[in-house]
Amino acid sequence: MLIRGKVWKFGNDVDTDAIIPARYLNTSDPKELAKHVMEDADKEFANNVKPGDIIAAGKNFGCGSSREHAPIAIKAAGVQAIIAKSFARIFYRNSFNIGLAIFESAEASEKVKESDEIEIDADRGVIRNLTSHEEYKANPIPPFMQELIDAGGLIEWTKRKLAKTGETVVISD
């Protein structure tokens, strides 16, 4: 899996309330959530982010509550991947469950800058900064988790697997 996009840079300890403020949790509609993503961290982010962009942040990205609205809002806004020094564990799991690629790389987290163009090789765990011509190492995404991302998340992956076996299961969204 190869991911390429422009970087949006954020700092350490970006919590789920900064990602999607609680005042907007009266909906679970991804499109509505995307309108307010990162609003408390960068008021213009939702208006300026483009499909395929990438977030780079410091340590402990996604800390705070366990709400899955945070990675859903990020993905619905068009962000295709997040790079951080570290992630809150529940955010990490929720991201893969909804099909959002995330990468842990202390070096990339520190060195990439806002608006850099980067390319991520998920298979090898290599992040190339096409702007500065640097290369950083990240933990590669295991094949199963890449399958989750490719499918659009755990629910879609499960539907595909069940369809292959011929079983009928109703999964409501």
VEXDREN-2710 file (C-alpha; in Angstrom, 1 decimal):
% VEXDREN-2710
k/r/px/py/pz
1/MET/0.0/0.0/0.0
2/LEU/1.4/3.4/-1.1
3/ILE/0.0/6.6/0.4
4/ARG/1.0/10.1/-0.8
5/GLY/-0.2/13.5/0.3
6/LYS/0.3/16.9/1.8
7/VAL/1.1/17.2/5.6
8/TRP/-0.9/19.0/8.2
9/LYS/1.1/19.4/11.4
10/PHE/-0.1/19.2/15.0
11/GLY/1.6/18.9/18.3
12/ASN/1.6/16.6/21.3
13/ASP/-1.4/15.3/23.2
14/VAL/-4.1/16.1/20.6
15/ASP/-7.1/14.8/22.4
16/THR/-10.4/13.5/21.0
17/ASP/-12.1/16.8/22.0
18/ALA/-9.7/18.8/19.9
19/ILE/-10.3/16.3/17.0
20/ILE/-14.1/16.5/17.2
21/PRO/-15.4/18.7/20.0
22/ALA/-18.1/17.2/22.2
23/ARG/-20.6/19.9/21.2
24/TYR/-20.9/18.2/17.8
25/LEU/-21.5/14.7/19.1
26/ASN/-25.3/15.0/18.7
27/THR/-24.7/13.3/15.3
28/SER/-22.8/10.2/14.1
29/ASP/-23.0/11.3/10.4
30/PRO/-19.4/11.2/9.1
31/LYS/-20.1/14.1/6.7
32/GLU/-21.4/16.3/9.5
33/LEU/-18.5/15.4/11.8
34/ALA/-16.0/16.2/9.0
35/LYS/-17.3/19.8/8.9
36/HIS/-15.9/20.3/12.5
37/VAL/-12.8/18.1/12.5
38/MET/-9.8/19.6/14.3
39/GLU/-11.9/22.8/14.9
40/ASP/-10.5/23.4/18.4
41/ALA/-6.9/22.8/17.2
42/ASP/-7.1/24.7/13.9
43/LYS/-10.2/26.6/13.0
44/GLU/-9.6/26.5/9.3
45/PHE/-8.5/22.8/9.0
46/ALA/-12.0/21.5/8.0
47/ASN/-12.3/24.1/5.3
48/ASN/-8.8/23.6/3.9
49/VAL/-8.0/19.9/4.2
50/LYS/-8.1/18.1/0.8
51/PRO/-8.8/14.4/0.1
52/GLY/-5.6/12.5/0.4
53/ASP/-3.9/14.8/2.9
54/ILE/-2.0/13.4/5.9
55/ILE/-1.8/14.5/9.5
56/ALA/1.6/14.5/11.3
57/ALA/1.5/15.0/15.0
58/GLY/3.6/14.5/18.2
59/LYS/3.1/12.0/21.0
60/ASN/-0.2/10.6/22.4
61/PHE/-2.4/11.6/19.4
62/GLY/-6.0/10.7/20.0
63/CYS/-5.8/10.7/23.8
64/GLY/-9.0/11.4/25.9
65/SER/-12.2/9.6/25.4
66/SER/-12.7/6.3/23.6
67/ARG/-15.2/7.8/21.1
68/GLU/-14.8/6.5/17.6
69/HIS/-16.2/9.8/16.3
70/ALA/-12.6/11.1/16.3
71/PRO/-11.1/8.8/13.6
72/ILE/-14.4/8.8/11.7
73/ALA/-14.3/12.6/11.5
74/ILE/-10.7/12.6/10.3
75/LYS/-11.3/10.0/7.7
76/ALA/-14.6/11.6/6.5
77/ALA/-12.7/14.9/6.0
78/GLY/-10.5/13.1/3.5
79/VAL/-7.4/12.5/5.5
80/GLN/-5.9/9.2/4.4
81/ALA/-3.3/8.7/7.1
82/ILE/-1.9/9.9/10.3
83/ILE/1.8/9.8/11.4
84/ALA/2.6/10.4/15.1
85/LYS/5.3/9.7/17.6
86/SER/2.7/7.6/19.5
87/PHE/-1.1/7.1/19.6
88/ALA/-3.5/6.6/22.5
89/ARG/-4.3/2.9/22.4
90/ILE/-8.0/3.1/21.9
91/PHE/-7.6/5.7/19.1
92/TYR/-5.1/3.3/17.5
93/ARG/-7.6/0.5/17.5
94/ASN/-10.6/2.6/16.5
95/SER/-8.6/4.0/13.5
96/PHE/-8.0/0.5/12.1
97/ASN/-11.5/-0.5/12.9
98/ILE/-12.9/2.3/10.6
99/GLY/-10.2/1.9/8.0
100/LEU/-7.9/4.8/8.7
101/ALA/-4.1/4.2/8.2
102/ILE/-1.9/5.3/11.1
103/PHE/1.8/5.1/11.5
104/GLU/4.1/5.5/14.5
105/SER/7.4/7.2/13.7
106/ALA/9.2/9.5/16.1
107/GLU/11.6/10.7/13.5
108/ALA/8.9/11.6/10.9
109/SER/6.8/13.2/13.6
110/GLU/9.6/15.5/14.5
111/LYS/11.0/16.2/11.1
112/VAL/8.1/16.7/8.7
113/LYS/6.7/20.2/8.3
114/GLU/3.4/21.6/7.5
115/SER/2.7/21.4/3.7
116/ASP/5.5/18.9/3.1
117/GLU/4.6/16.3/0.4
118/ILE/5.2/12.8/1.7
119/GLU/4.9/9.2/0.5
120/ILE/4.3/6.3/2.9
121/ASP/5.1/2.7/1.9
122/ALA/2.8/0.8/4.4
123/ASP/4.3/-2.6/3.5
124/ARG/7.9/-1.6/4.3
125/GLY/7.2/1.1/6.9
126/VAL/9.1/3.8/5.0
127/ILE/8.1/7.4/4.9
128/ARG/9.7/9.5/2.2
129/ASN/9.6/13.3/2.5
130/LEU/9.4/14.4/-1.1
131/THR/9.9/18.0/-0.1
132/SER/13.1/17.6/2.0
133/HIS/14.3/14.4/0.3
134/GLU/14.6/12.6/3.7
135/GLU/13.5/9.1/4.6
136/TYR/12.1/7.9/7.9
137/LYS/11.3/4.6/9.4
138/ALA/7.8/3.7/10.7
139/ASN/6.3/0.5/12.0
140/PRO/4.9/-1.3/8.9
141/ILE/1.2/-2.1/8.9
142/PRO/0.7/-5.9/9.1
143/PRO/-1.1/-7.4/6.1
144/PHE/-4.3/-8.1/8.1
145/MET/-4.6/-4.5/9.2
146/GLN/-3.9/-3.4/5.6
147/GLU/-6.9/-5.6/4.6
148/LEU/-9.0/-3.7/7.1
149/ILE/-7.9/-0.3/5.6
150/ASP/-8.5/-1.5/2.1
151/ALA/-12.0/-2.8/3.0
152/GLY/-12.9/0.5/4.6
153/GLY/-12.8/-0.9/8.2
154/LEU/-13.7/-3.9/10.3
155/ILE/-17.5/-4.0/9.4
156/GLU/-16.9/-3.9/5.7
157/TRP/-14.1/-6.4/6.0
158/THR/-16.4/-8.7/7.9
159/LYS/-19.2/-8.3/5.3
160/ARG/-16.8/-9.3/2.5
161/LYS/-15.5/-12.3/4.4
162/LEU/-19.1/-13.5/5.2
163/ALA/-20.1/-12.9/1.5
164/LYS/-17.3/-15.2/0.4
165/THR/-18.5/-18.0/2.7
166/GLY/-22.1/-17.6/1.6
167/GLU/-23.3/-16.9/5.2
168/THR/-26.1/-14.3/5.7
169/VAL/-25.6/-12.0/8.5
170/VAL/-27.3/-8.6/9.0
171/ILE/-25.0/-5.9/10.2
172/SER/-26.7/-2.6/10.8
173/ASP/-24.7/0.7/10.5
END
